[in-house]
Amino acid sequence: MSEDSAHNARIHWFARLEHRLHVWRESRARRRGRTATVLPFAGYGGTGWVRVVGRVLIVPPQRRTESGEYASVRGWRSFVGIPVSFASVRITIAGRVHEVVADLGGVVDTVINAELPAGWQKFTMSVEGQAPVEATAFIVGDDVDFGVLSDIDDTVMVTALPRPFIAAWNSFVVDEHARLPVPGMAVLLEQLMRQHPGAPMIYLSTGAWNVAPTLSRFMSRHLFPTGSMLLTDWGPTHDRWFRSGREHKLTNLRRLAAEFPHVRWLLIGDDGQHDESIYTEFMQKHPDSVAGVAIRQLSPAEAILAGGRSESDDHSDDAAPWVAASDGAGLRERLTDVGILH
């Protein structure tokens, strides 16, 4: 058996089927004259390096209103783009050109060596000779010792994601303008950023990369601070039907701890999924990387939709403080009490 055959045999049969479907859709789209484009997502970096994130897709034309603005987008439209597997992407950053290859799902997630000053920096990405697209990344300075990492679903945006029907409704049906922010969370995050200049803001979610543009518009509309976004690629992996959301979060937390050993993170989540157990496990293994944990408590109705609450452990002896409240205003008070906010 050849090396390629052995590799294909290890890939889950549903992943191979999904890939064939994407190849067929891509062929049809190209026969109609449509071309690929790269959608950059906000990345991050440190001294001498940048984590560049984006996705190569063939996307349908987006409708505009009479005023020239993009029309409201229902969730299902975010999933009709066709991922272009193994596309060659040109990244121009700090005056140098780098060629990288997207993965099976068209996702670009790579680290590039580049010297950039601290703060938000711009660079470009292009594919198949198309005009370069502007991308951004937040560069963390060596003197920064605090960062904020927040979940999205039911933490900054009301979604009740764990329940399959509600998840499908919010992901595929609901107009993006109908989505609701969690009260007070935008003010809380903005205050954290103001009081910790130069701190990185990371949004870590088990949501699909397909909805990243929708999430970015939502956060901008509701005045959430701009941050880097780490989502995942829904669908089958090499050895299972769907990706593990828990492992996705833990993997990125461990990665951030290794990349920024001098940064202590405030971890923000909710009690309706697995955030508490994930943050507990991370704190046990990386106690020096946690400044505190803030858990948004779901309302009784939200908890029912979410399939219940996670069991809360006793964190009184933890090295970093744990606080909990039902909204952003309550969490601001608790974080002030423990000295993270002032």
Phi, psi and omega in degrees: 000132180291167180296319179296320179295319178296321179295315180296327180293334181278345182279135179307138185300328180289328176294320178294321178295317179299318180297318179297321179297316179296321179296318178296316179295321179296318179299316178298317182295320181290328176296334178272005175089007180276147183238165182279156174219158178252131177255106180280145174245152183297122179257197179207171179191183178221196180297113175090002182205158179220133172269111183261129183230137178188185179212139178262123185220156162256113188246147177289154178301141181264134182289146174242152176278175180298332179281355179096353179279158177291139180288163177302144184243121173282152189305322186297334180294336179291343185254004183267353174296147183260114179292139180256107184291139172056033177289145177273124185242133178260124180244123178249114186216132180054038176080004180239148181256133179233137176255123178232164182242130177291163180273192183302326181267012181080006183276133172255120177215095188219157176253129181240136177284122180199141178264110180230147177291162181294152181104187180287128180233154183247150173206183183232154176227144178212159181214142175054037176075007179288165178299140180300145179250136181285134177234162181227157174209145179263121181264123183272124179288156180294339182270000181277131181235011181220141177214161180239129175236125184231140167291166179250303187293120180066008174248310173250338180228131181286115181226334187051050190297323187300332181281121189306317183294316180295321179299314179296319181298313181290325184281322190249341189245311190296132174297140185298333179285347180269353180287144186247137174280153172290127184305131173082352185287323179297319179295317179300310183294321179296321179294320177299319180292322180293321183279349178230074181302136180085358181286140176285144174245115182243127172258114183246120185217156173274005177294163183278150176303335181304326185265007181302314178299321178296316180296320180297317179294320179300312183293322178294318182297324183259016170065032171284145179297144178296138180209166174288149186236128179238102179250198181219170180259108180299159174111185185287151173253191180296333188227010181206165183295312183225154179292150180275116178296321179299313181293325177301314181291314181297320180299316181288326176296315179297321181296316179297322179296322180285323182286326182232071182296342181271357183258134172253129190259138165271117184261123184242130180206200179224170184262019181259348179240232182241018185300317182298315180291325178295314181293325177297313180297318180295317181295322180297324183267338181226062185298330181283354182258005184240122176271335181171169179229132178238120184248124175276123181274125180291151173289163178306318180294317179294323180296322178297314179297326182279359180084022178107177179257155173283153179284129182271131176268170177277118182248019183294333182262004180291153181293328180248149183288145172248135175228157180213144177196169186274346180206180183296323180297317178296319179293326176300316180297314182295319181291330174292320180299325183265003173089005178282326171250154178218000000 
